[in-house]
Amino acid sequence: MGGTKMAEHHTTAPAELGAPMDYAEHEKTYAGFTGLVKWGTVALVALMIAMAFGFFAGGFFSATILFVLVCVAAWFIL
């Protein structure tokens, strides 16, 4: 069989054709993503610590206070 096989079909055109990259928008998106990851991680760690304290008798109140304290401490530290 003659002809070209699909695996051998190469193009010389660029992979992306379109507008040039908007670096300012890229930086804002990256900063937003890293901020969400950072604060999401802080919230999950605070929740896990609060859940550990919540397993004790009467622990709901202390766990809630601890959750808030960890989040506030993270706000000032980070």
N, C-alpha and C positions, 0 to 999 in steps of 0.2 A: 504494500500500500504506500502510495506516495503522499506527499503533503506534510504538513507540520503537525506534530502532536501537541496536545493542549499543554503539557508540562514544558514544552520547549518554546511556547509562545511568550516572548518578552516584549515589553514596550519600553520606549525610551522617554515617555512623557513622565512628568513628576507625579508622585502618588496623590498629592493634594493640589487641586486647582481651585483657587479662590482668592479671597481677600488676604492681605498680609496679616500676620498675627498682631493682635492688639495687646501689647505687653502690659499696659496699665490695667486692663480688664483681667488679664491672666493673674497678675499679682493680687488684685482684689479678691478674685475667686480663691486663690491659694490661701490667702490670709483668712478668709471666711471658713474654708475647709479645716485649716489647722486649728482655728478657734473653736469650731464645733467639736472636733475630735478631743481637744484639750478639756473643754468644759464637760463634754459627755463622759470622759474618763473620770474626771473629778466627781461628777454626780454619781457614777456607778460605784466608785470606791467608797464614797461617803454612804451610799445606800447599803453596801455590803457590811461596813463597819456598824452602821445603825441596826441592821438586821441581826448581827451577832449580839449586840446589847439587848435587842428586843426579845430574845429568847428567854431572858430571865424574868422572874415574877415581877410584875409591875414595870416591865421594861419599855413599854410603849412610850411613856413620857420621856424617860431618859434617852431612848433611841431617837426620838424626834428632836430633842435638844441637841444631841450629839451630831445628828445629820446637819442641822443648821450651823452648828459651830464649825464643823469640818468644811462646809461650803464657804462660810465667811472667812475662815483661815486661808483657804485656797485662794480666795479673791485677793487677799492682801499679799500672799506669798507669790502668786503667779502674776 
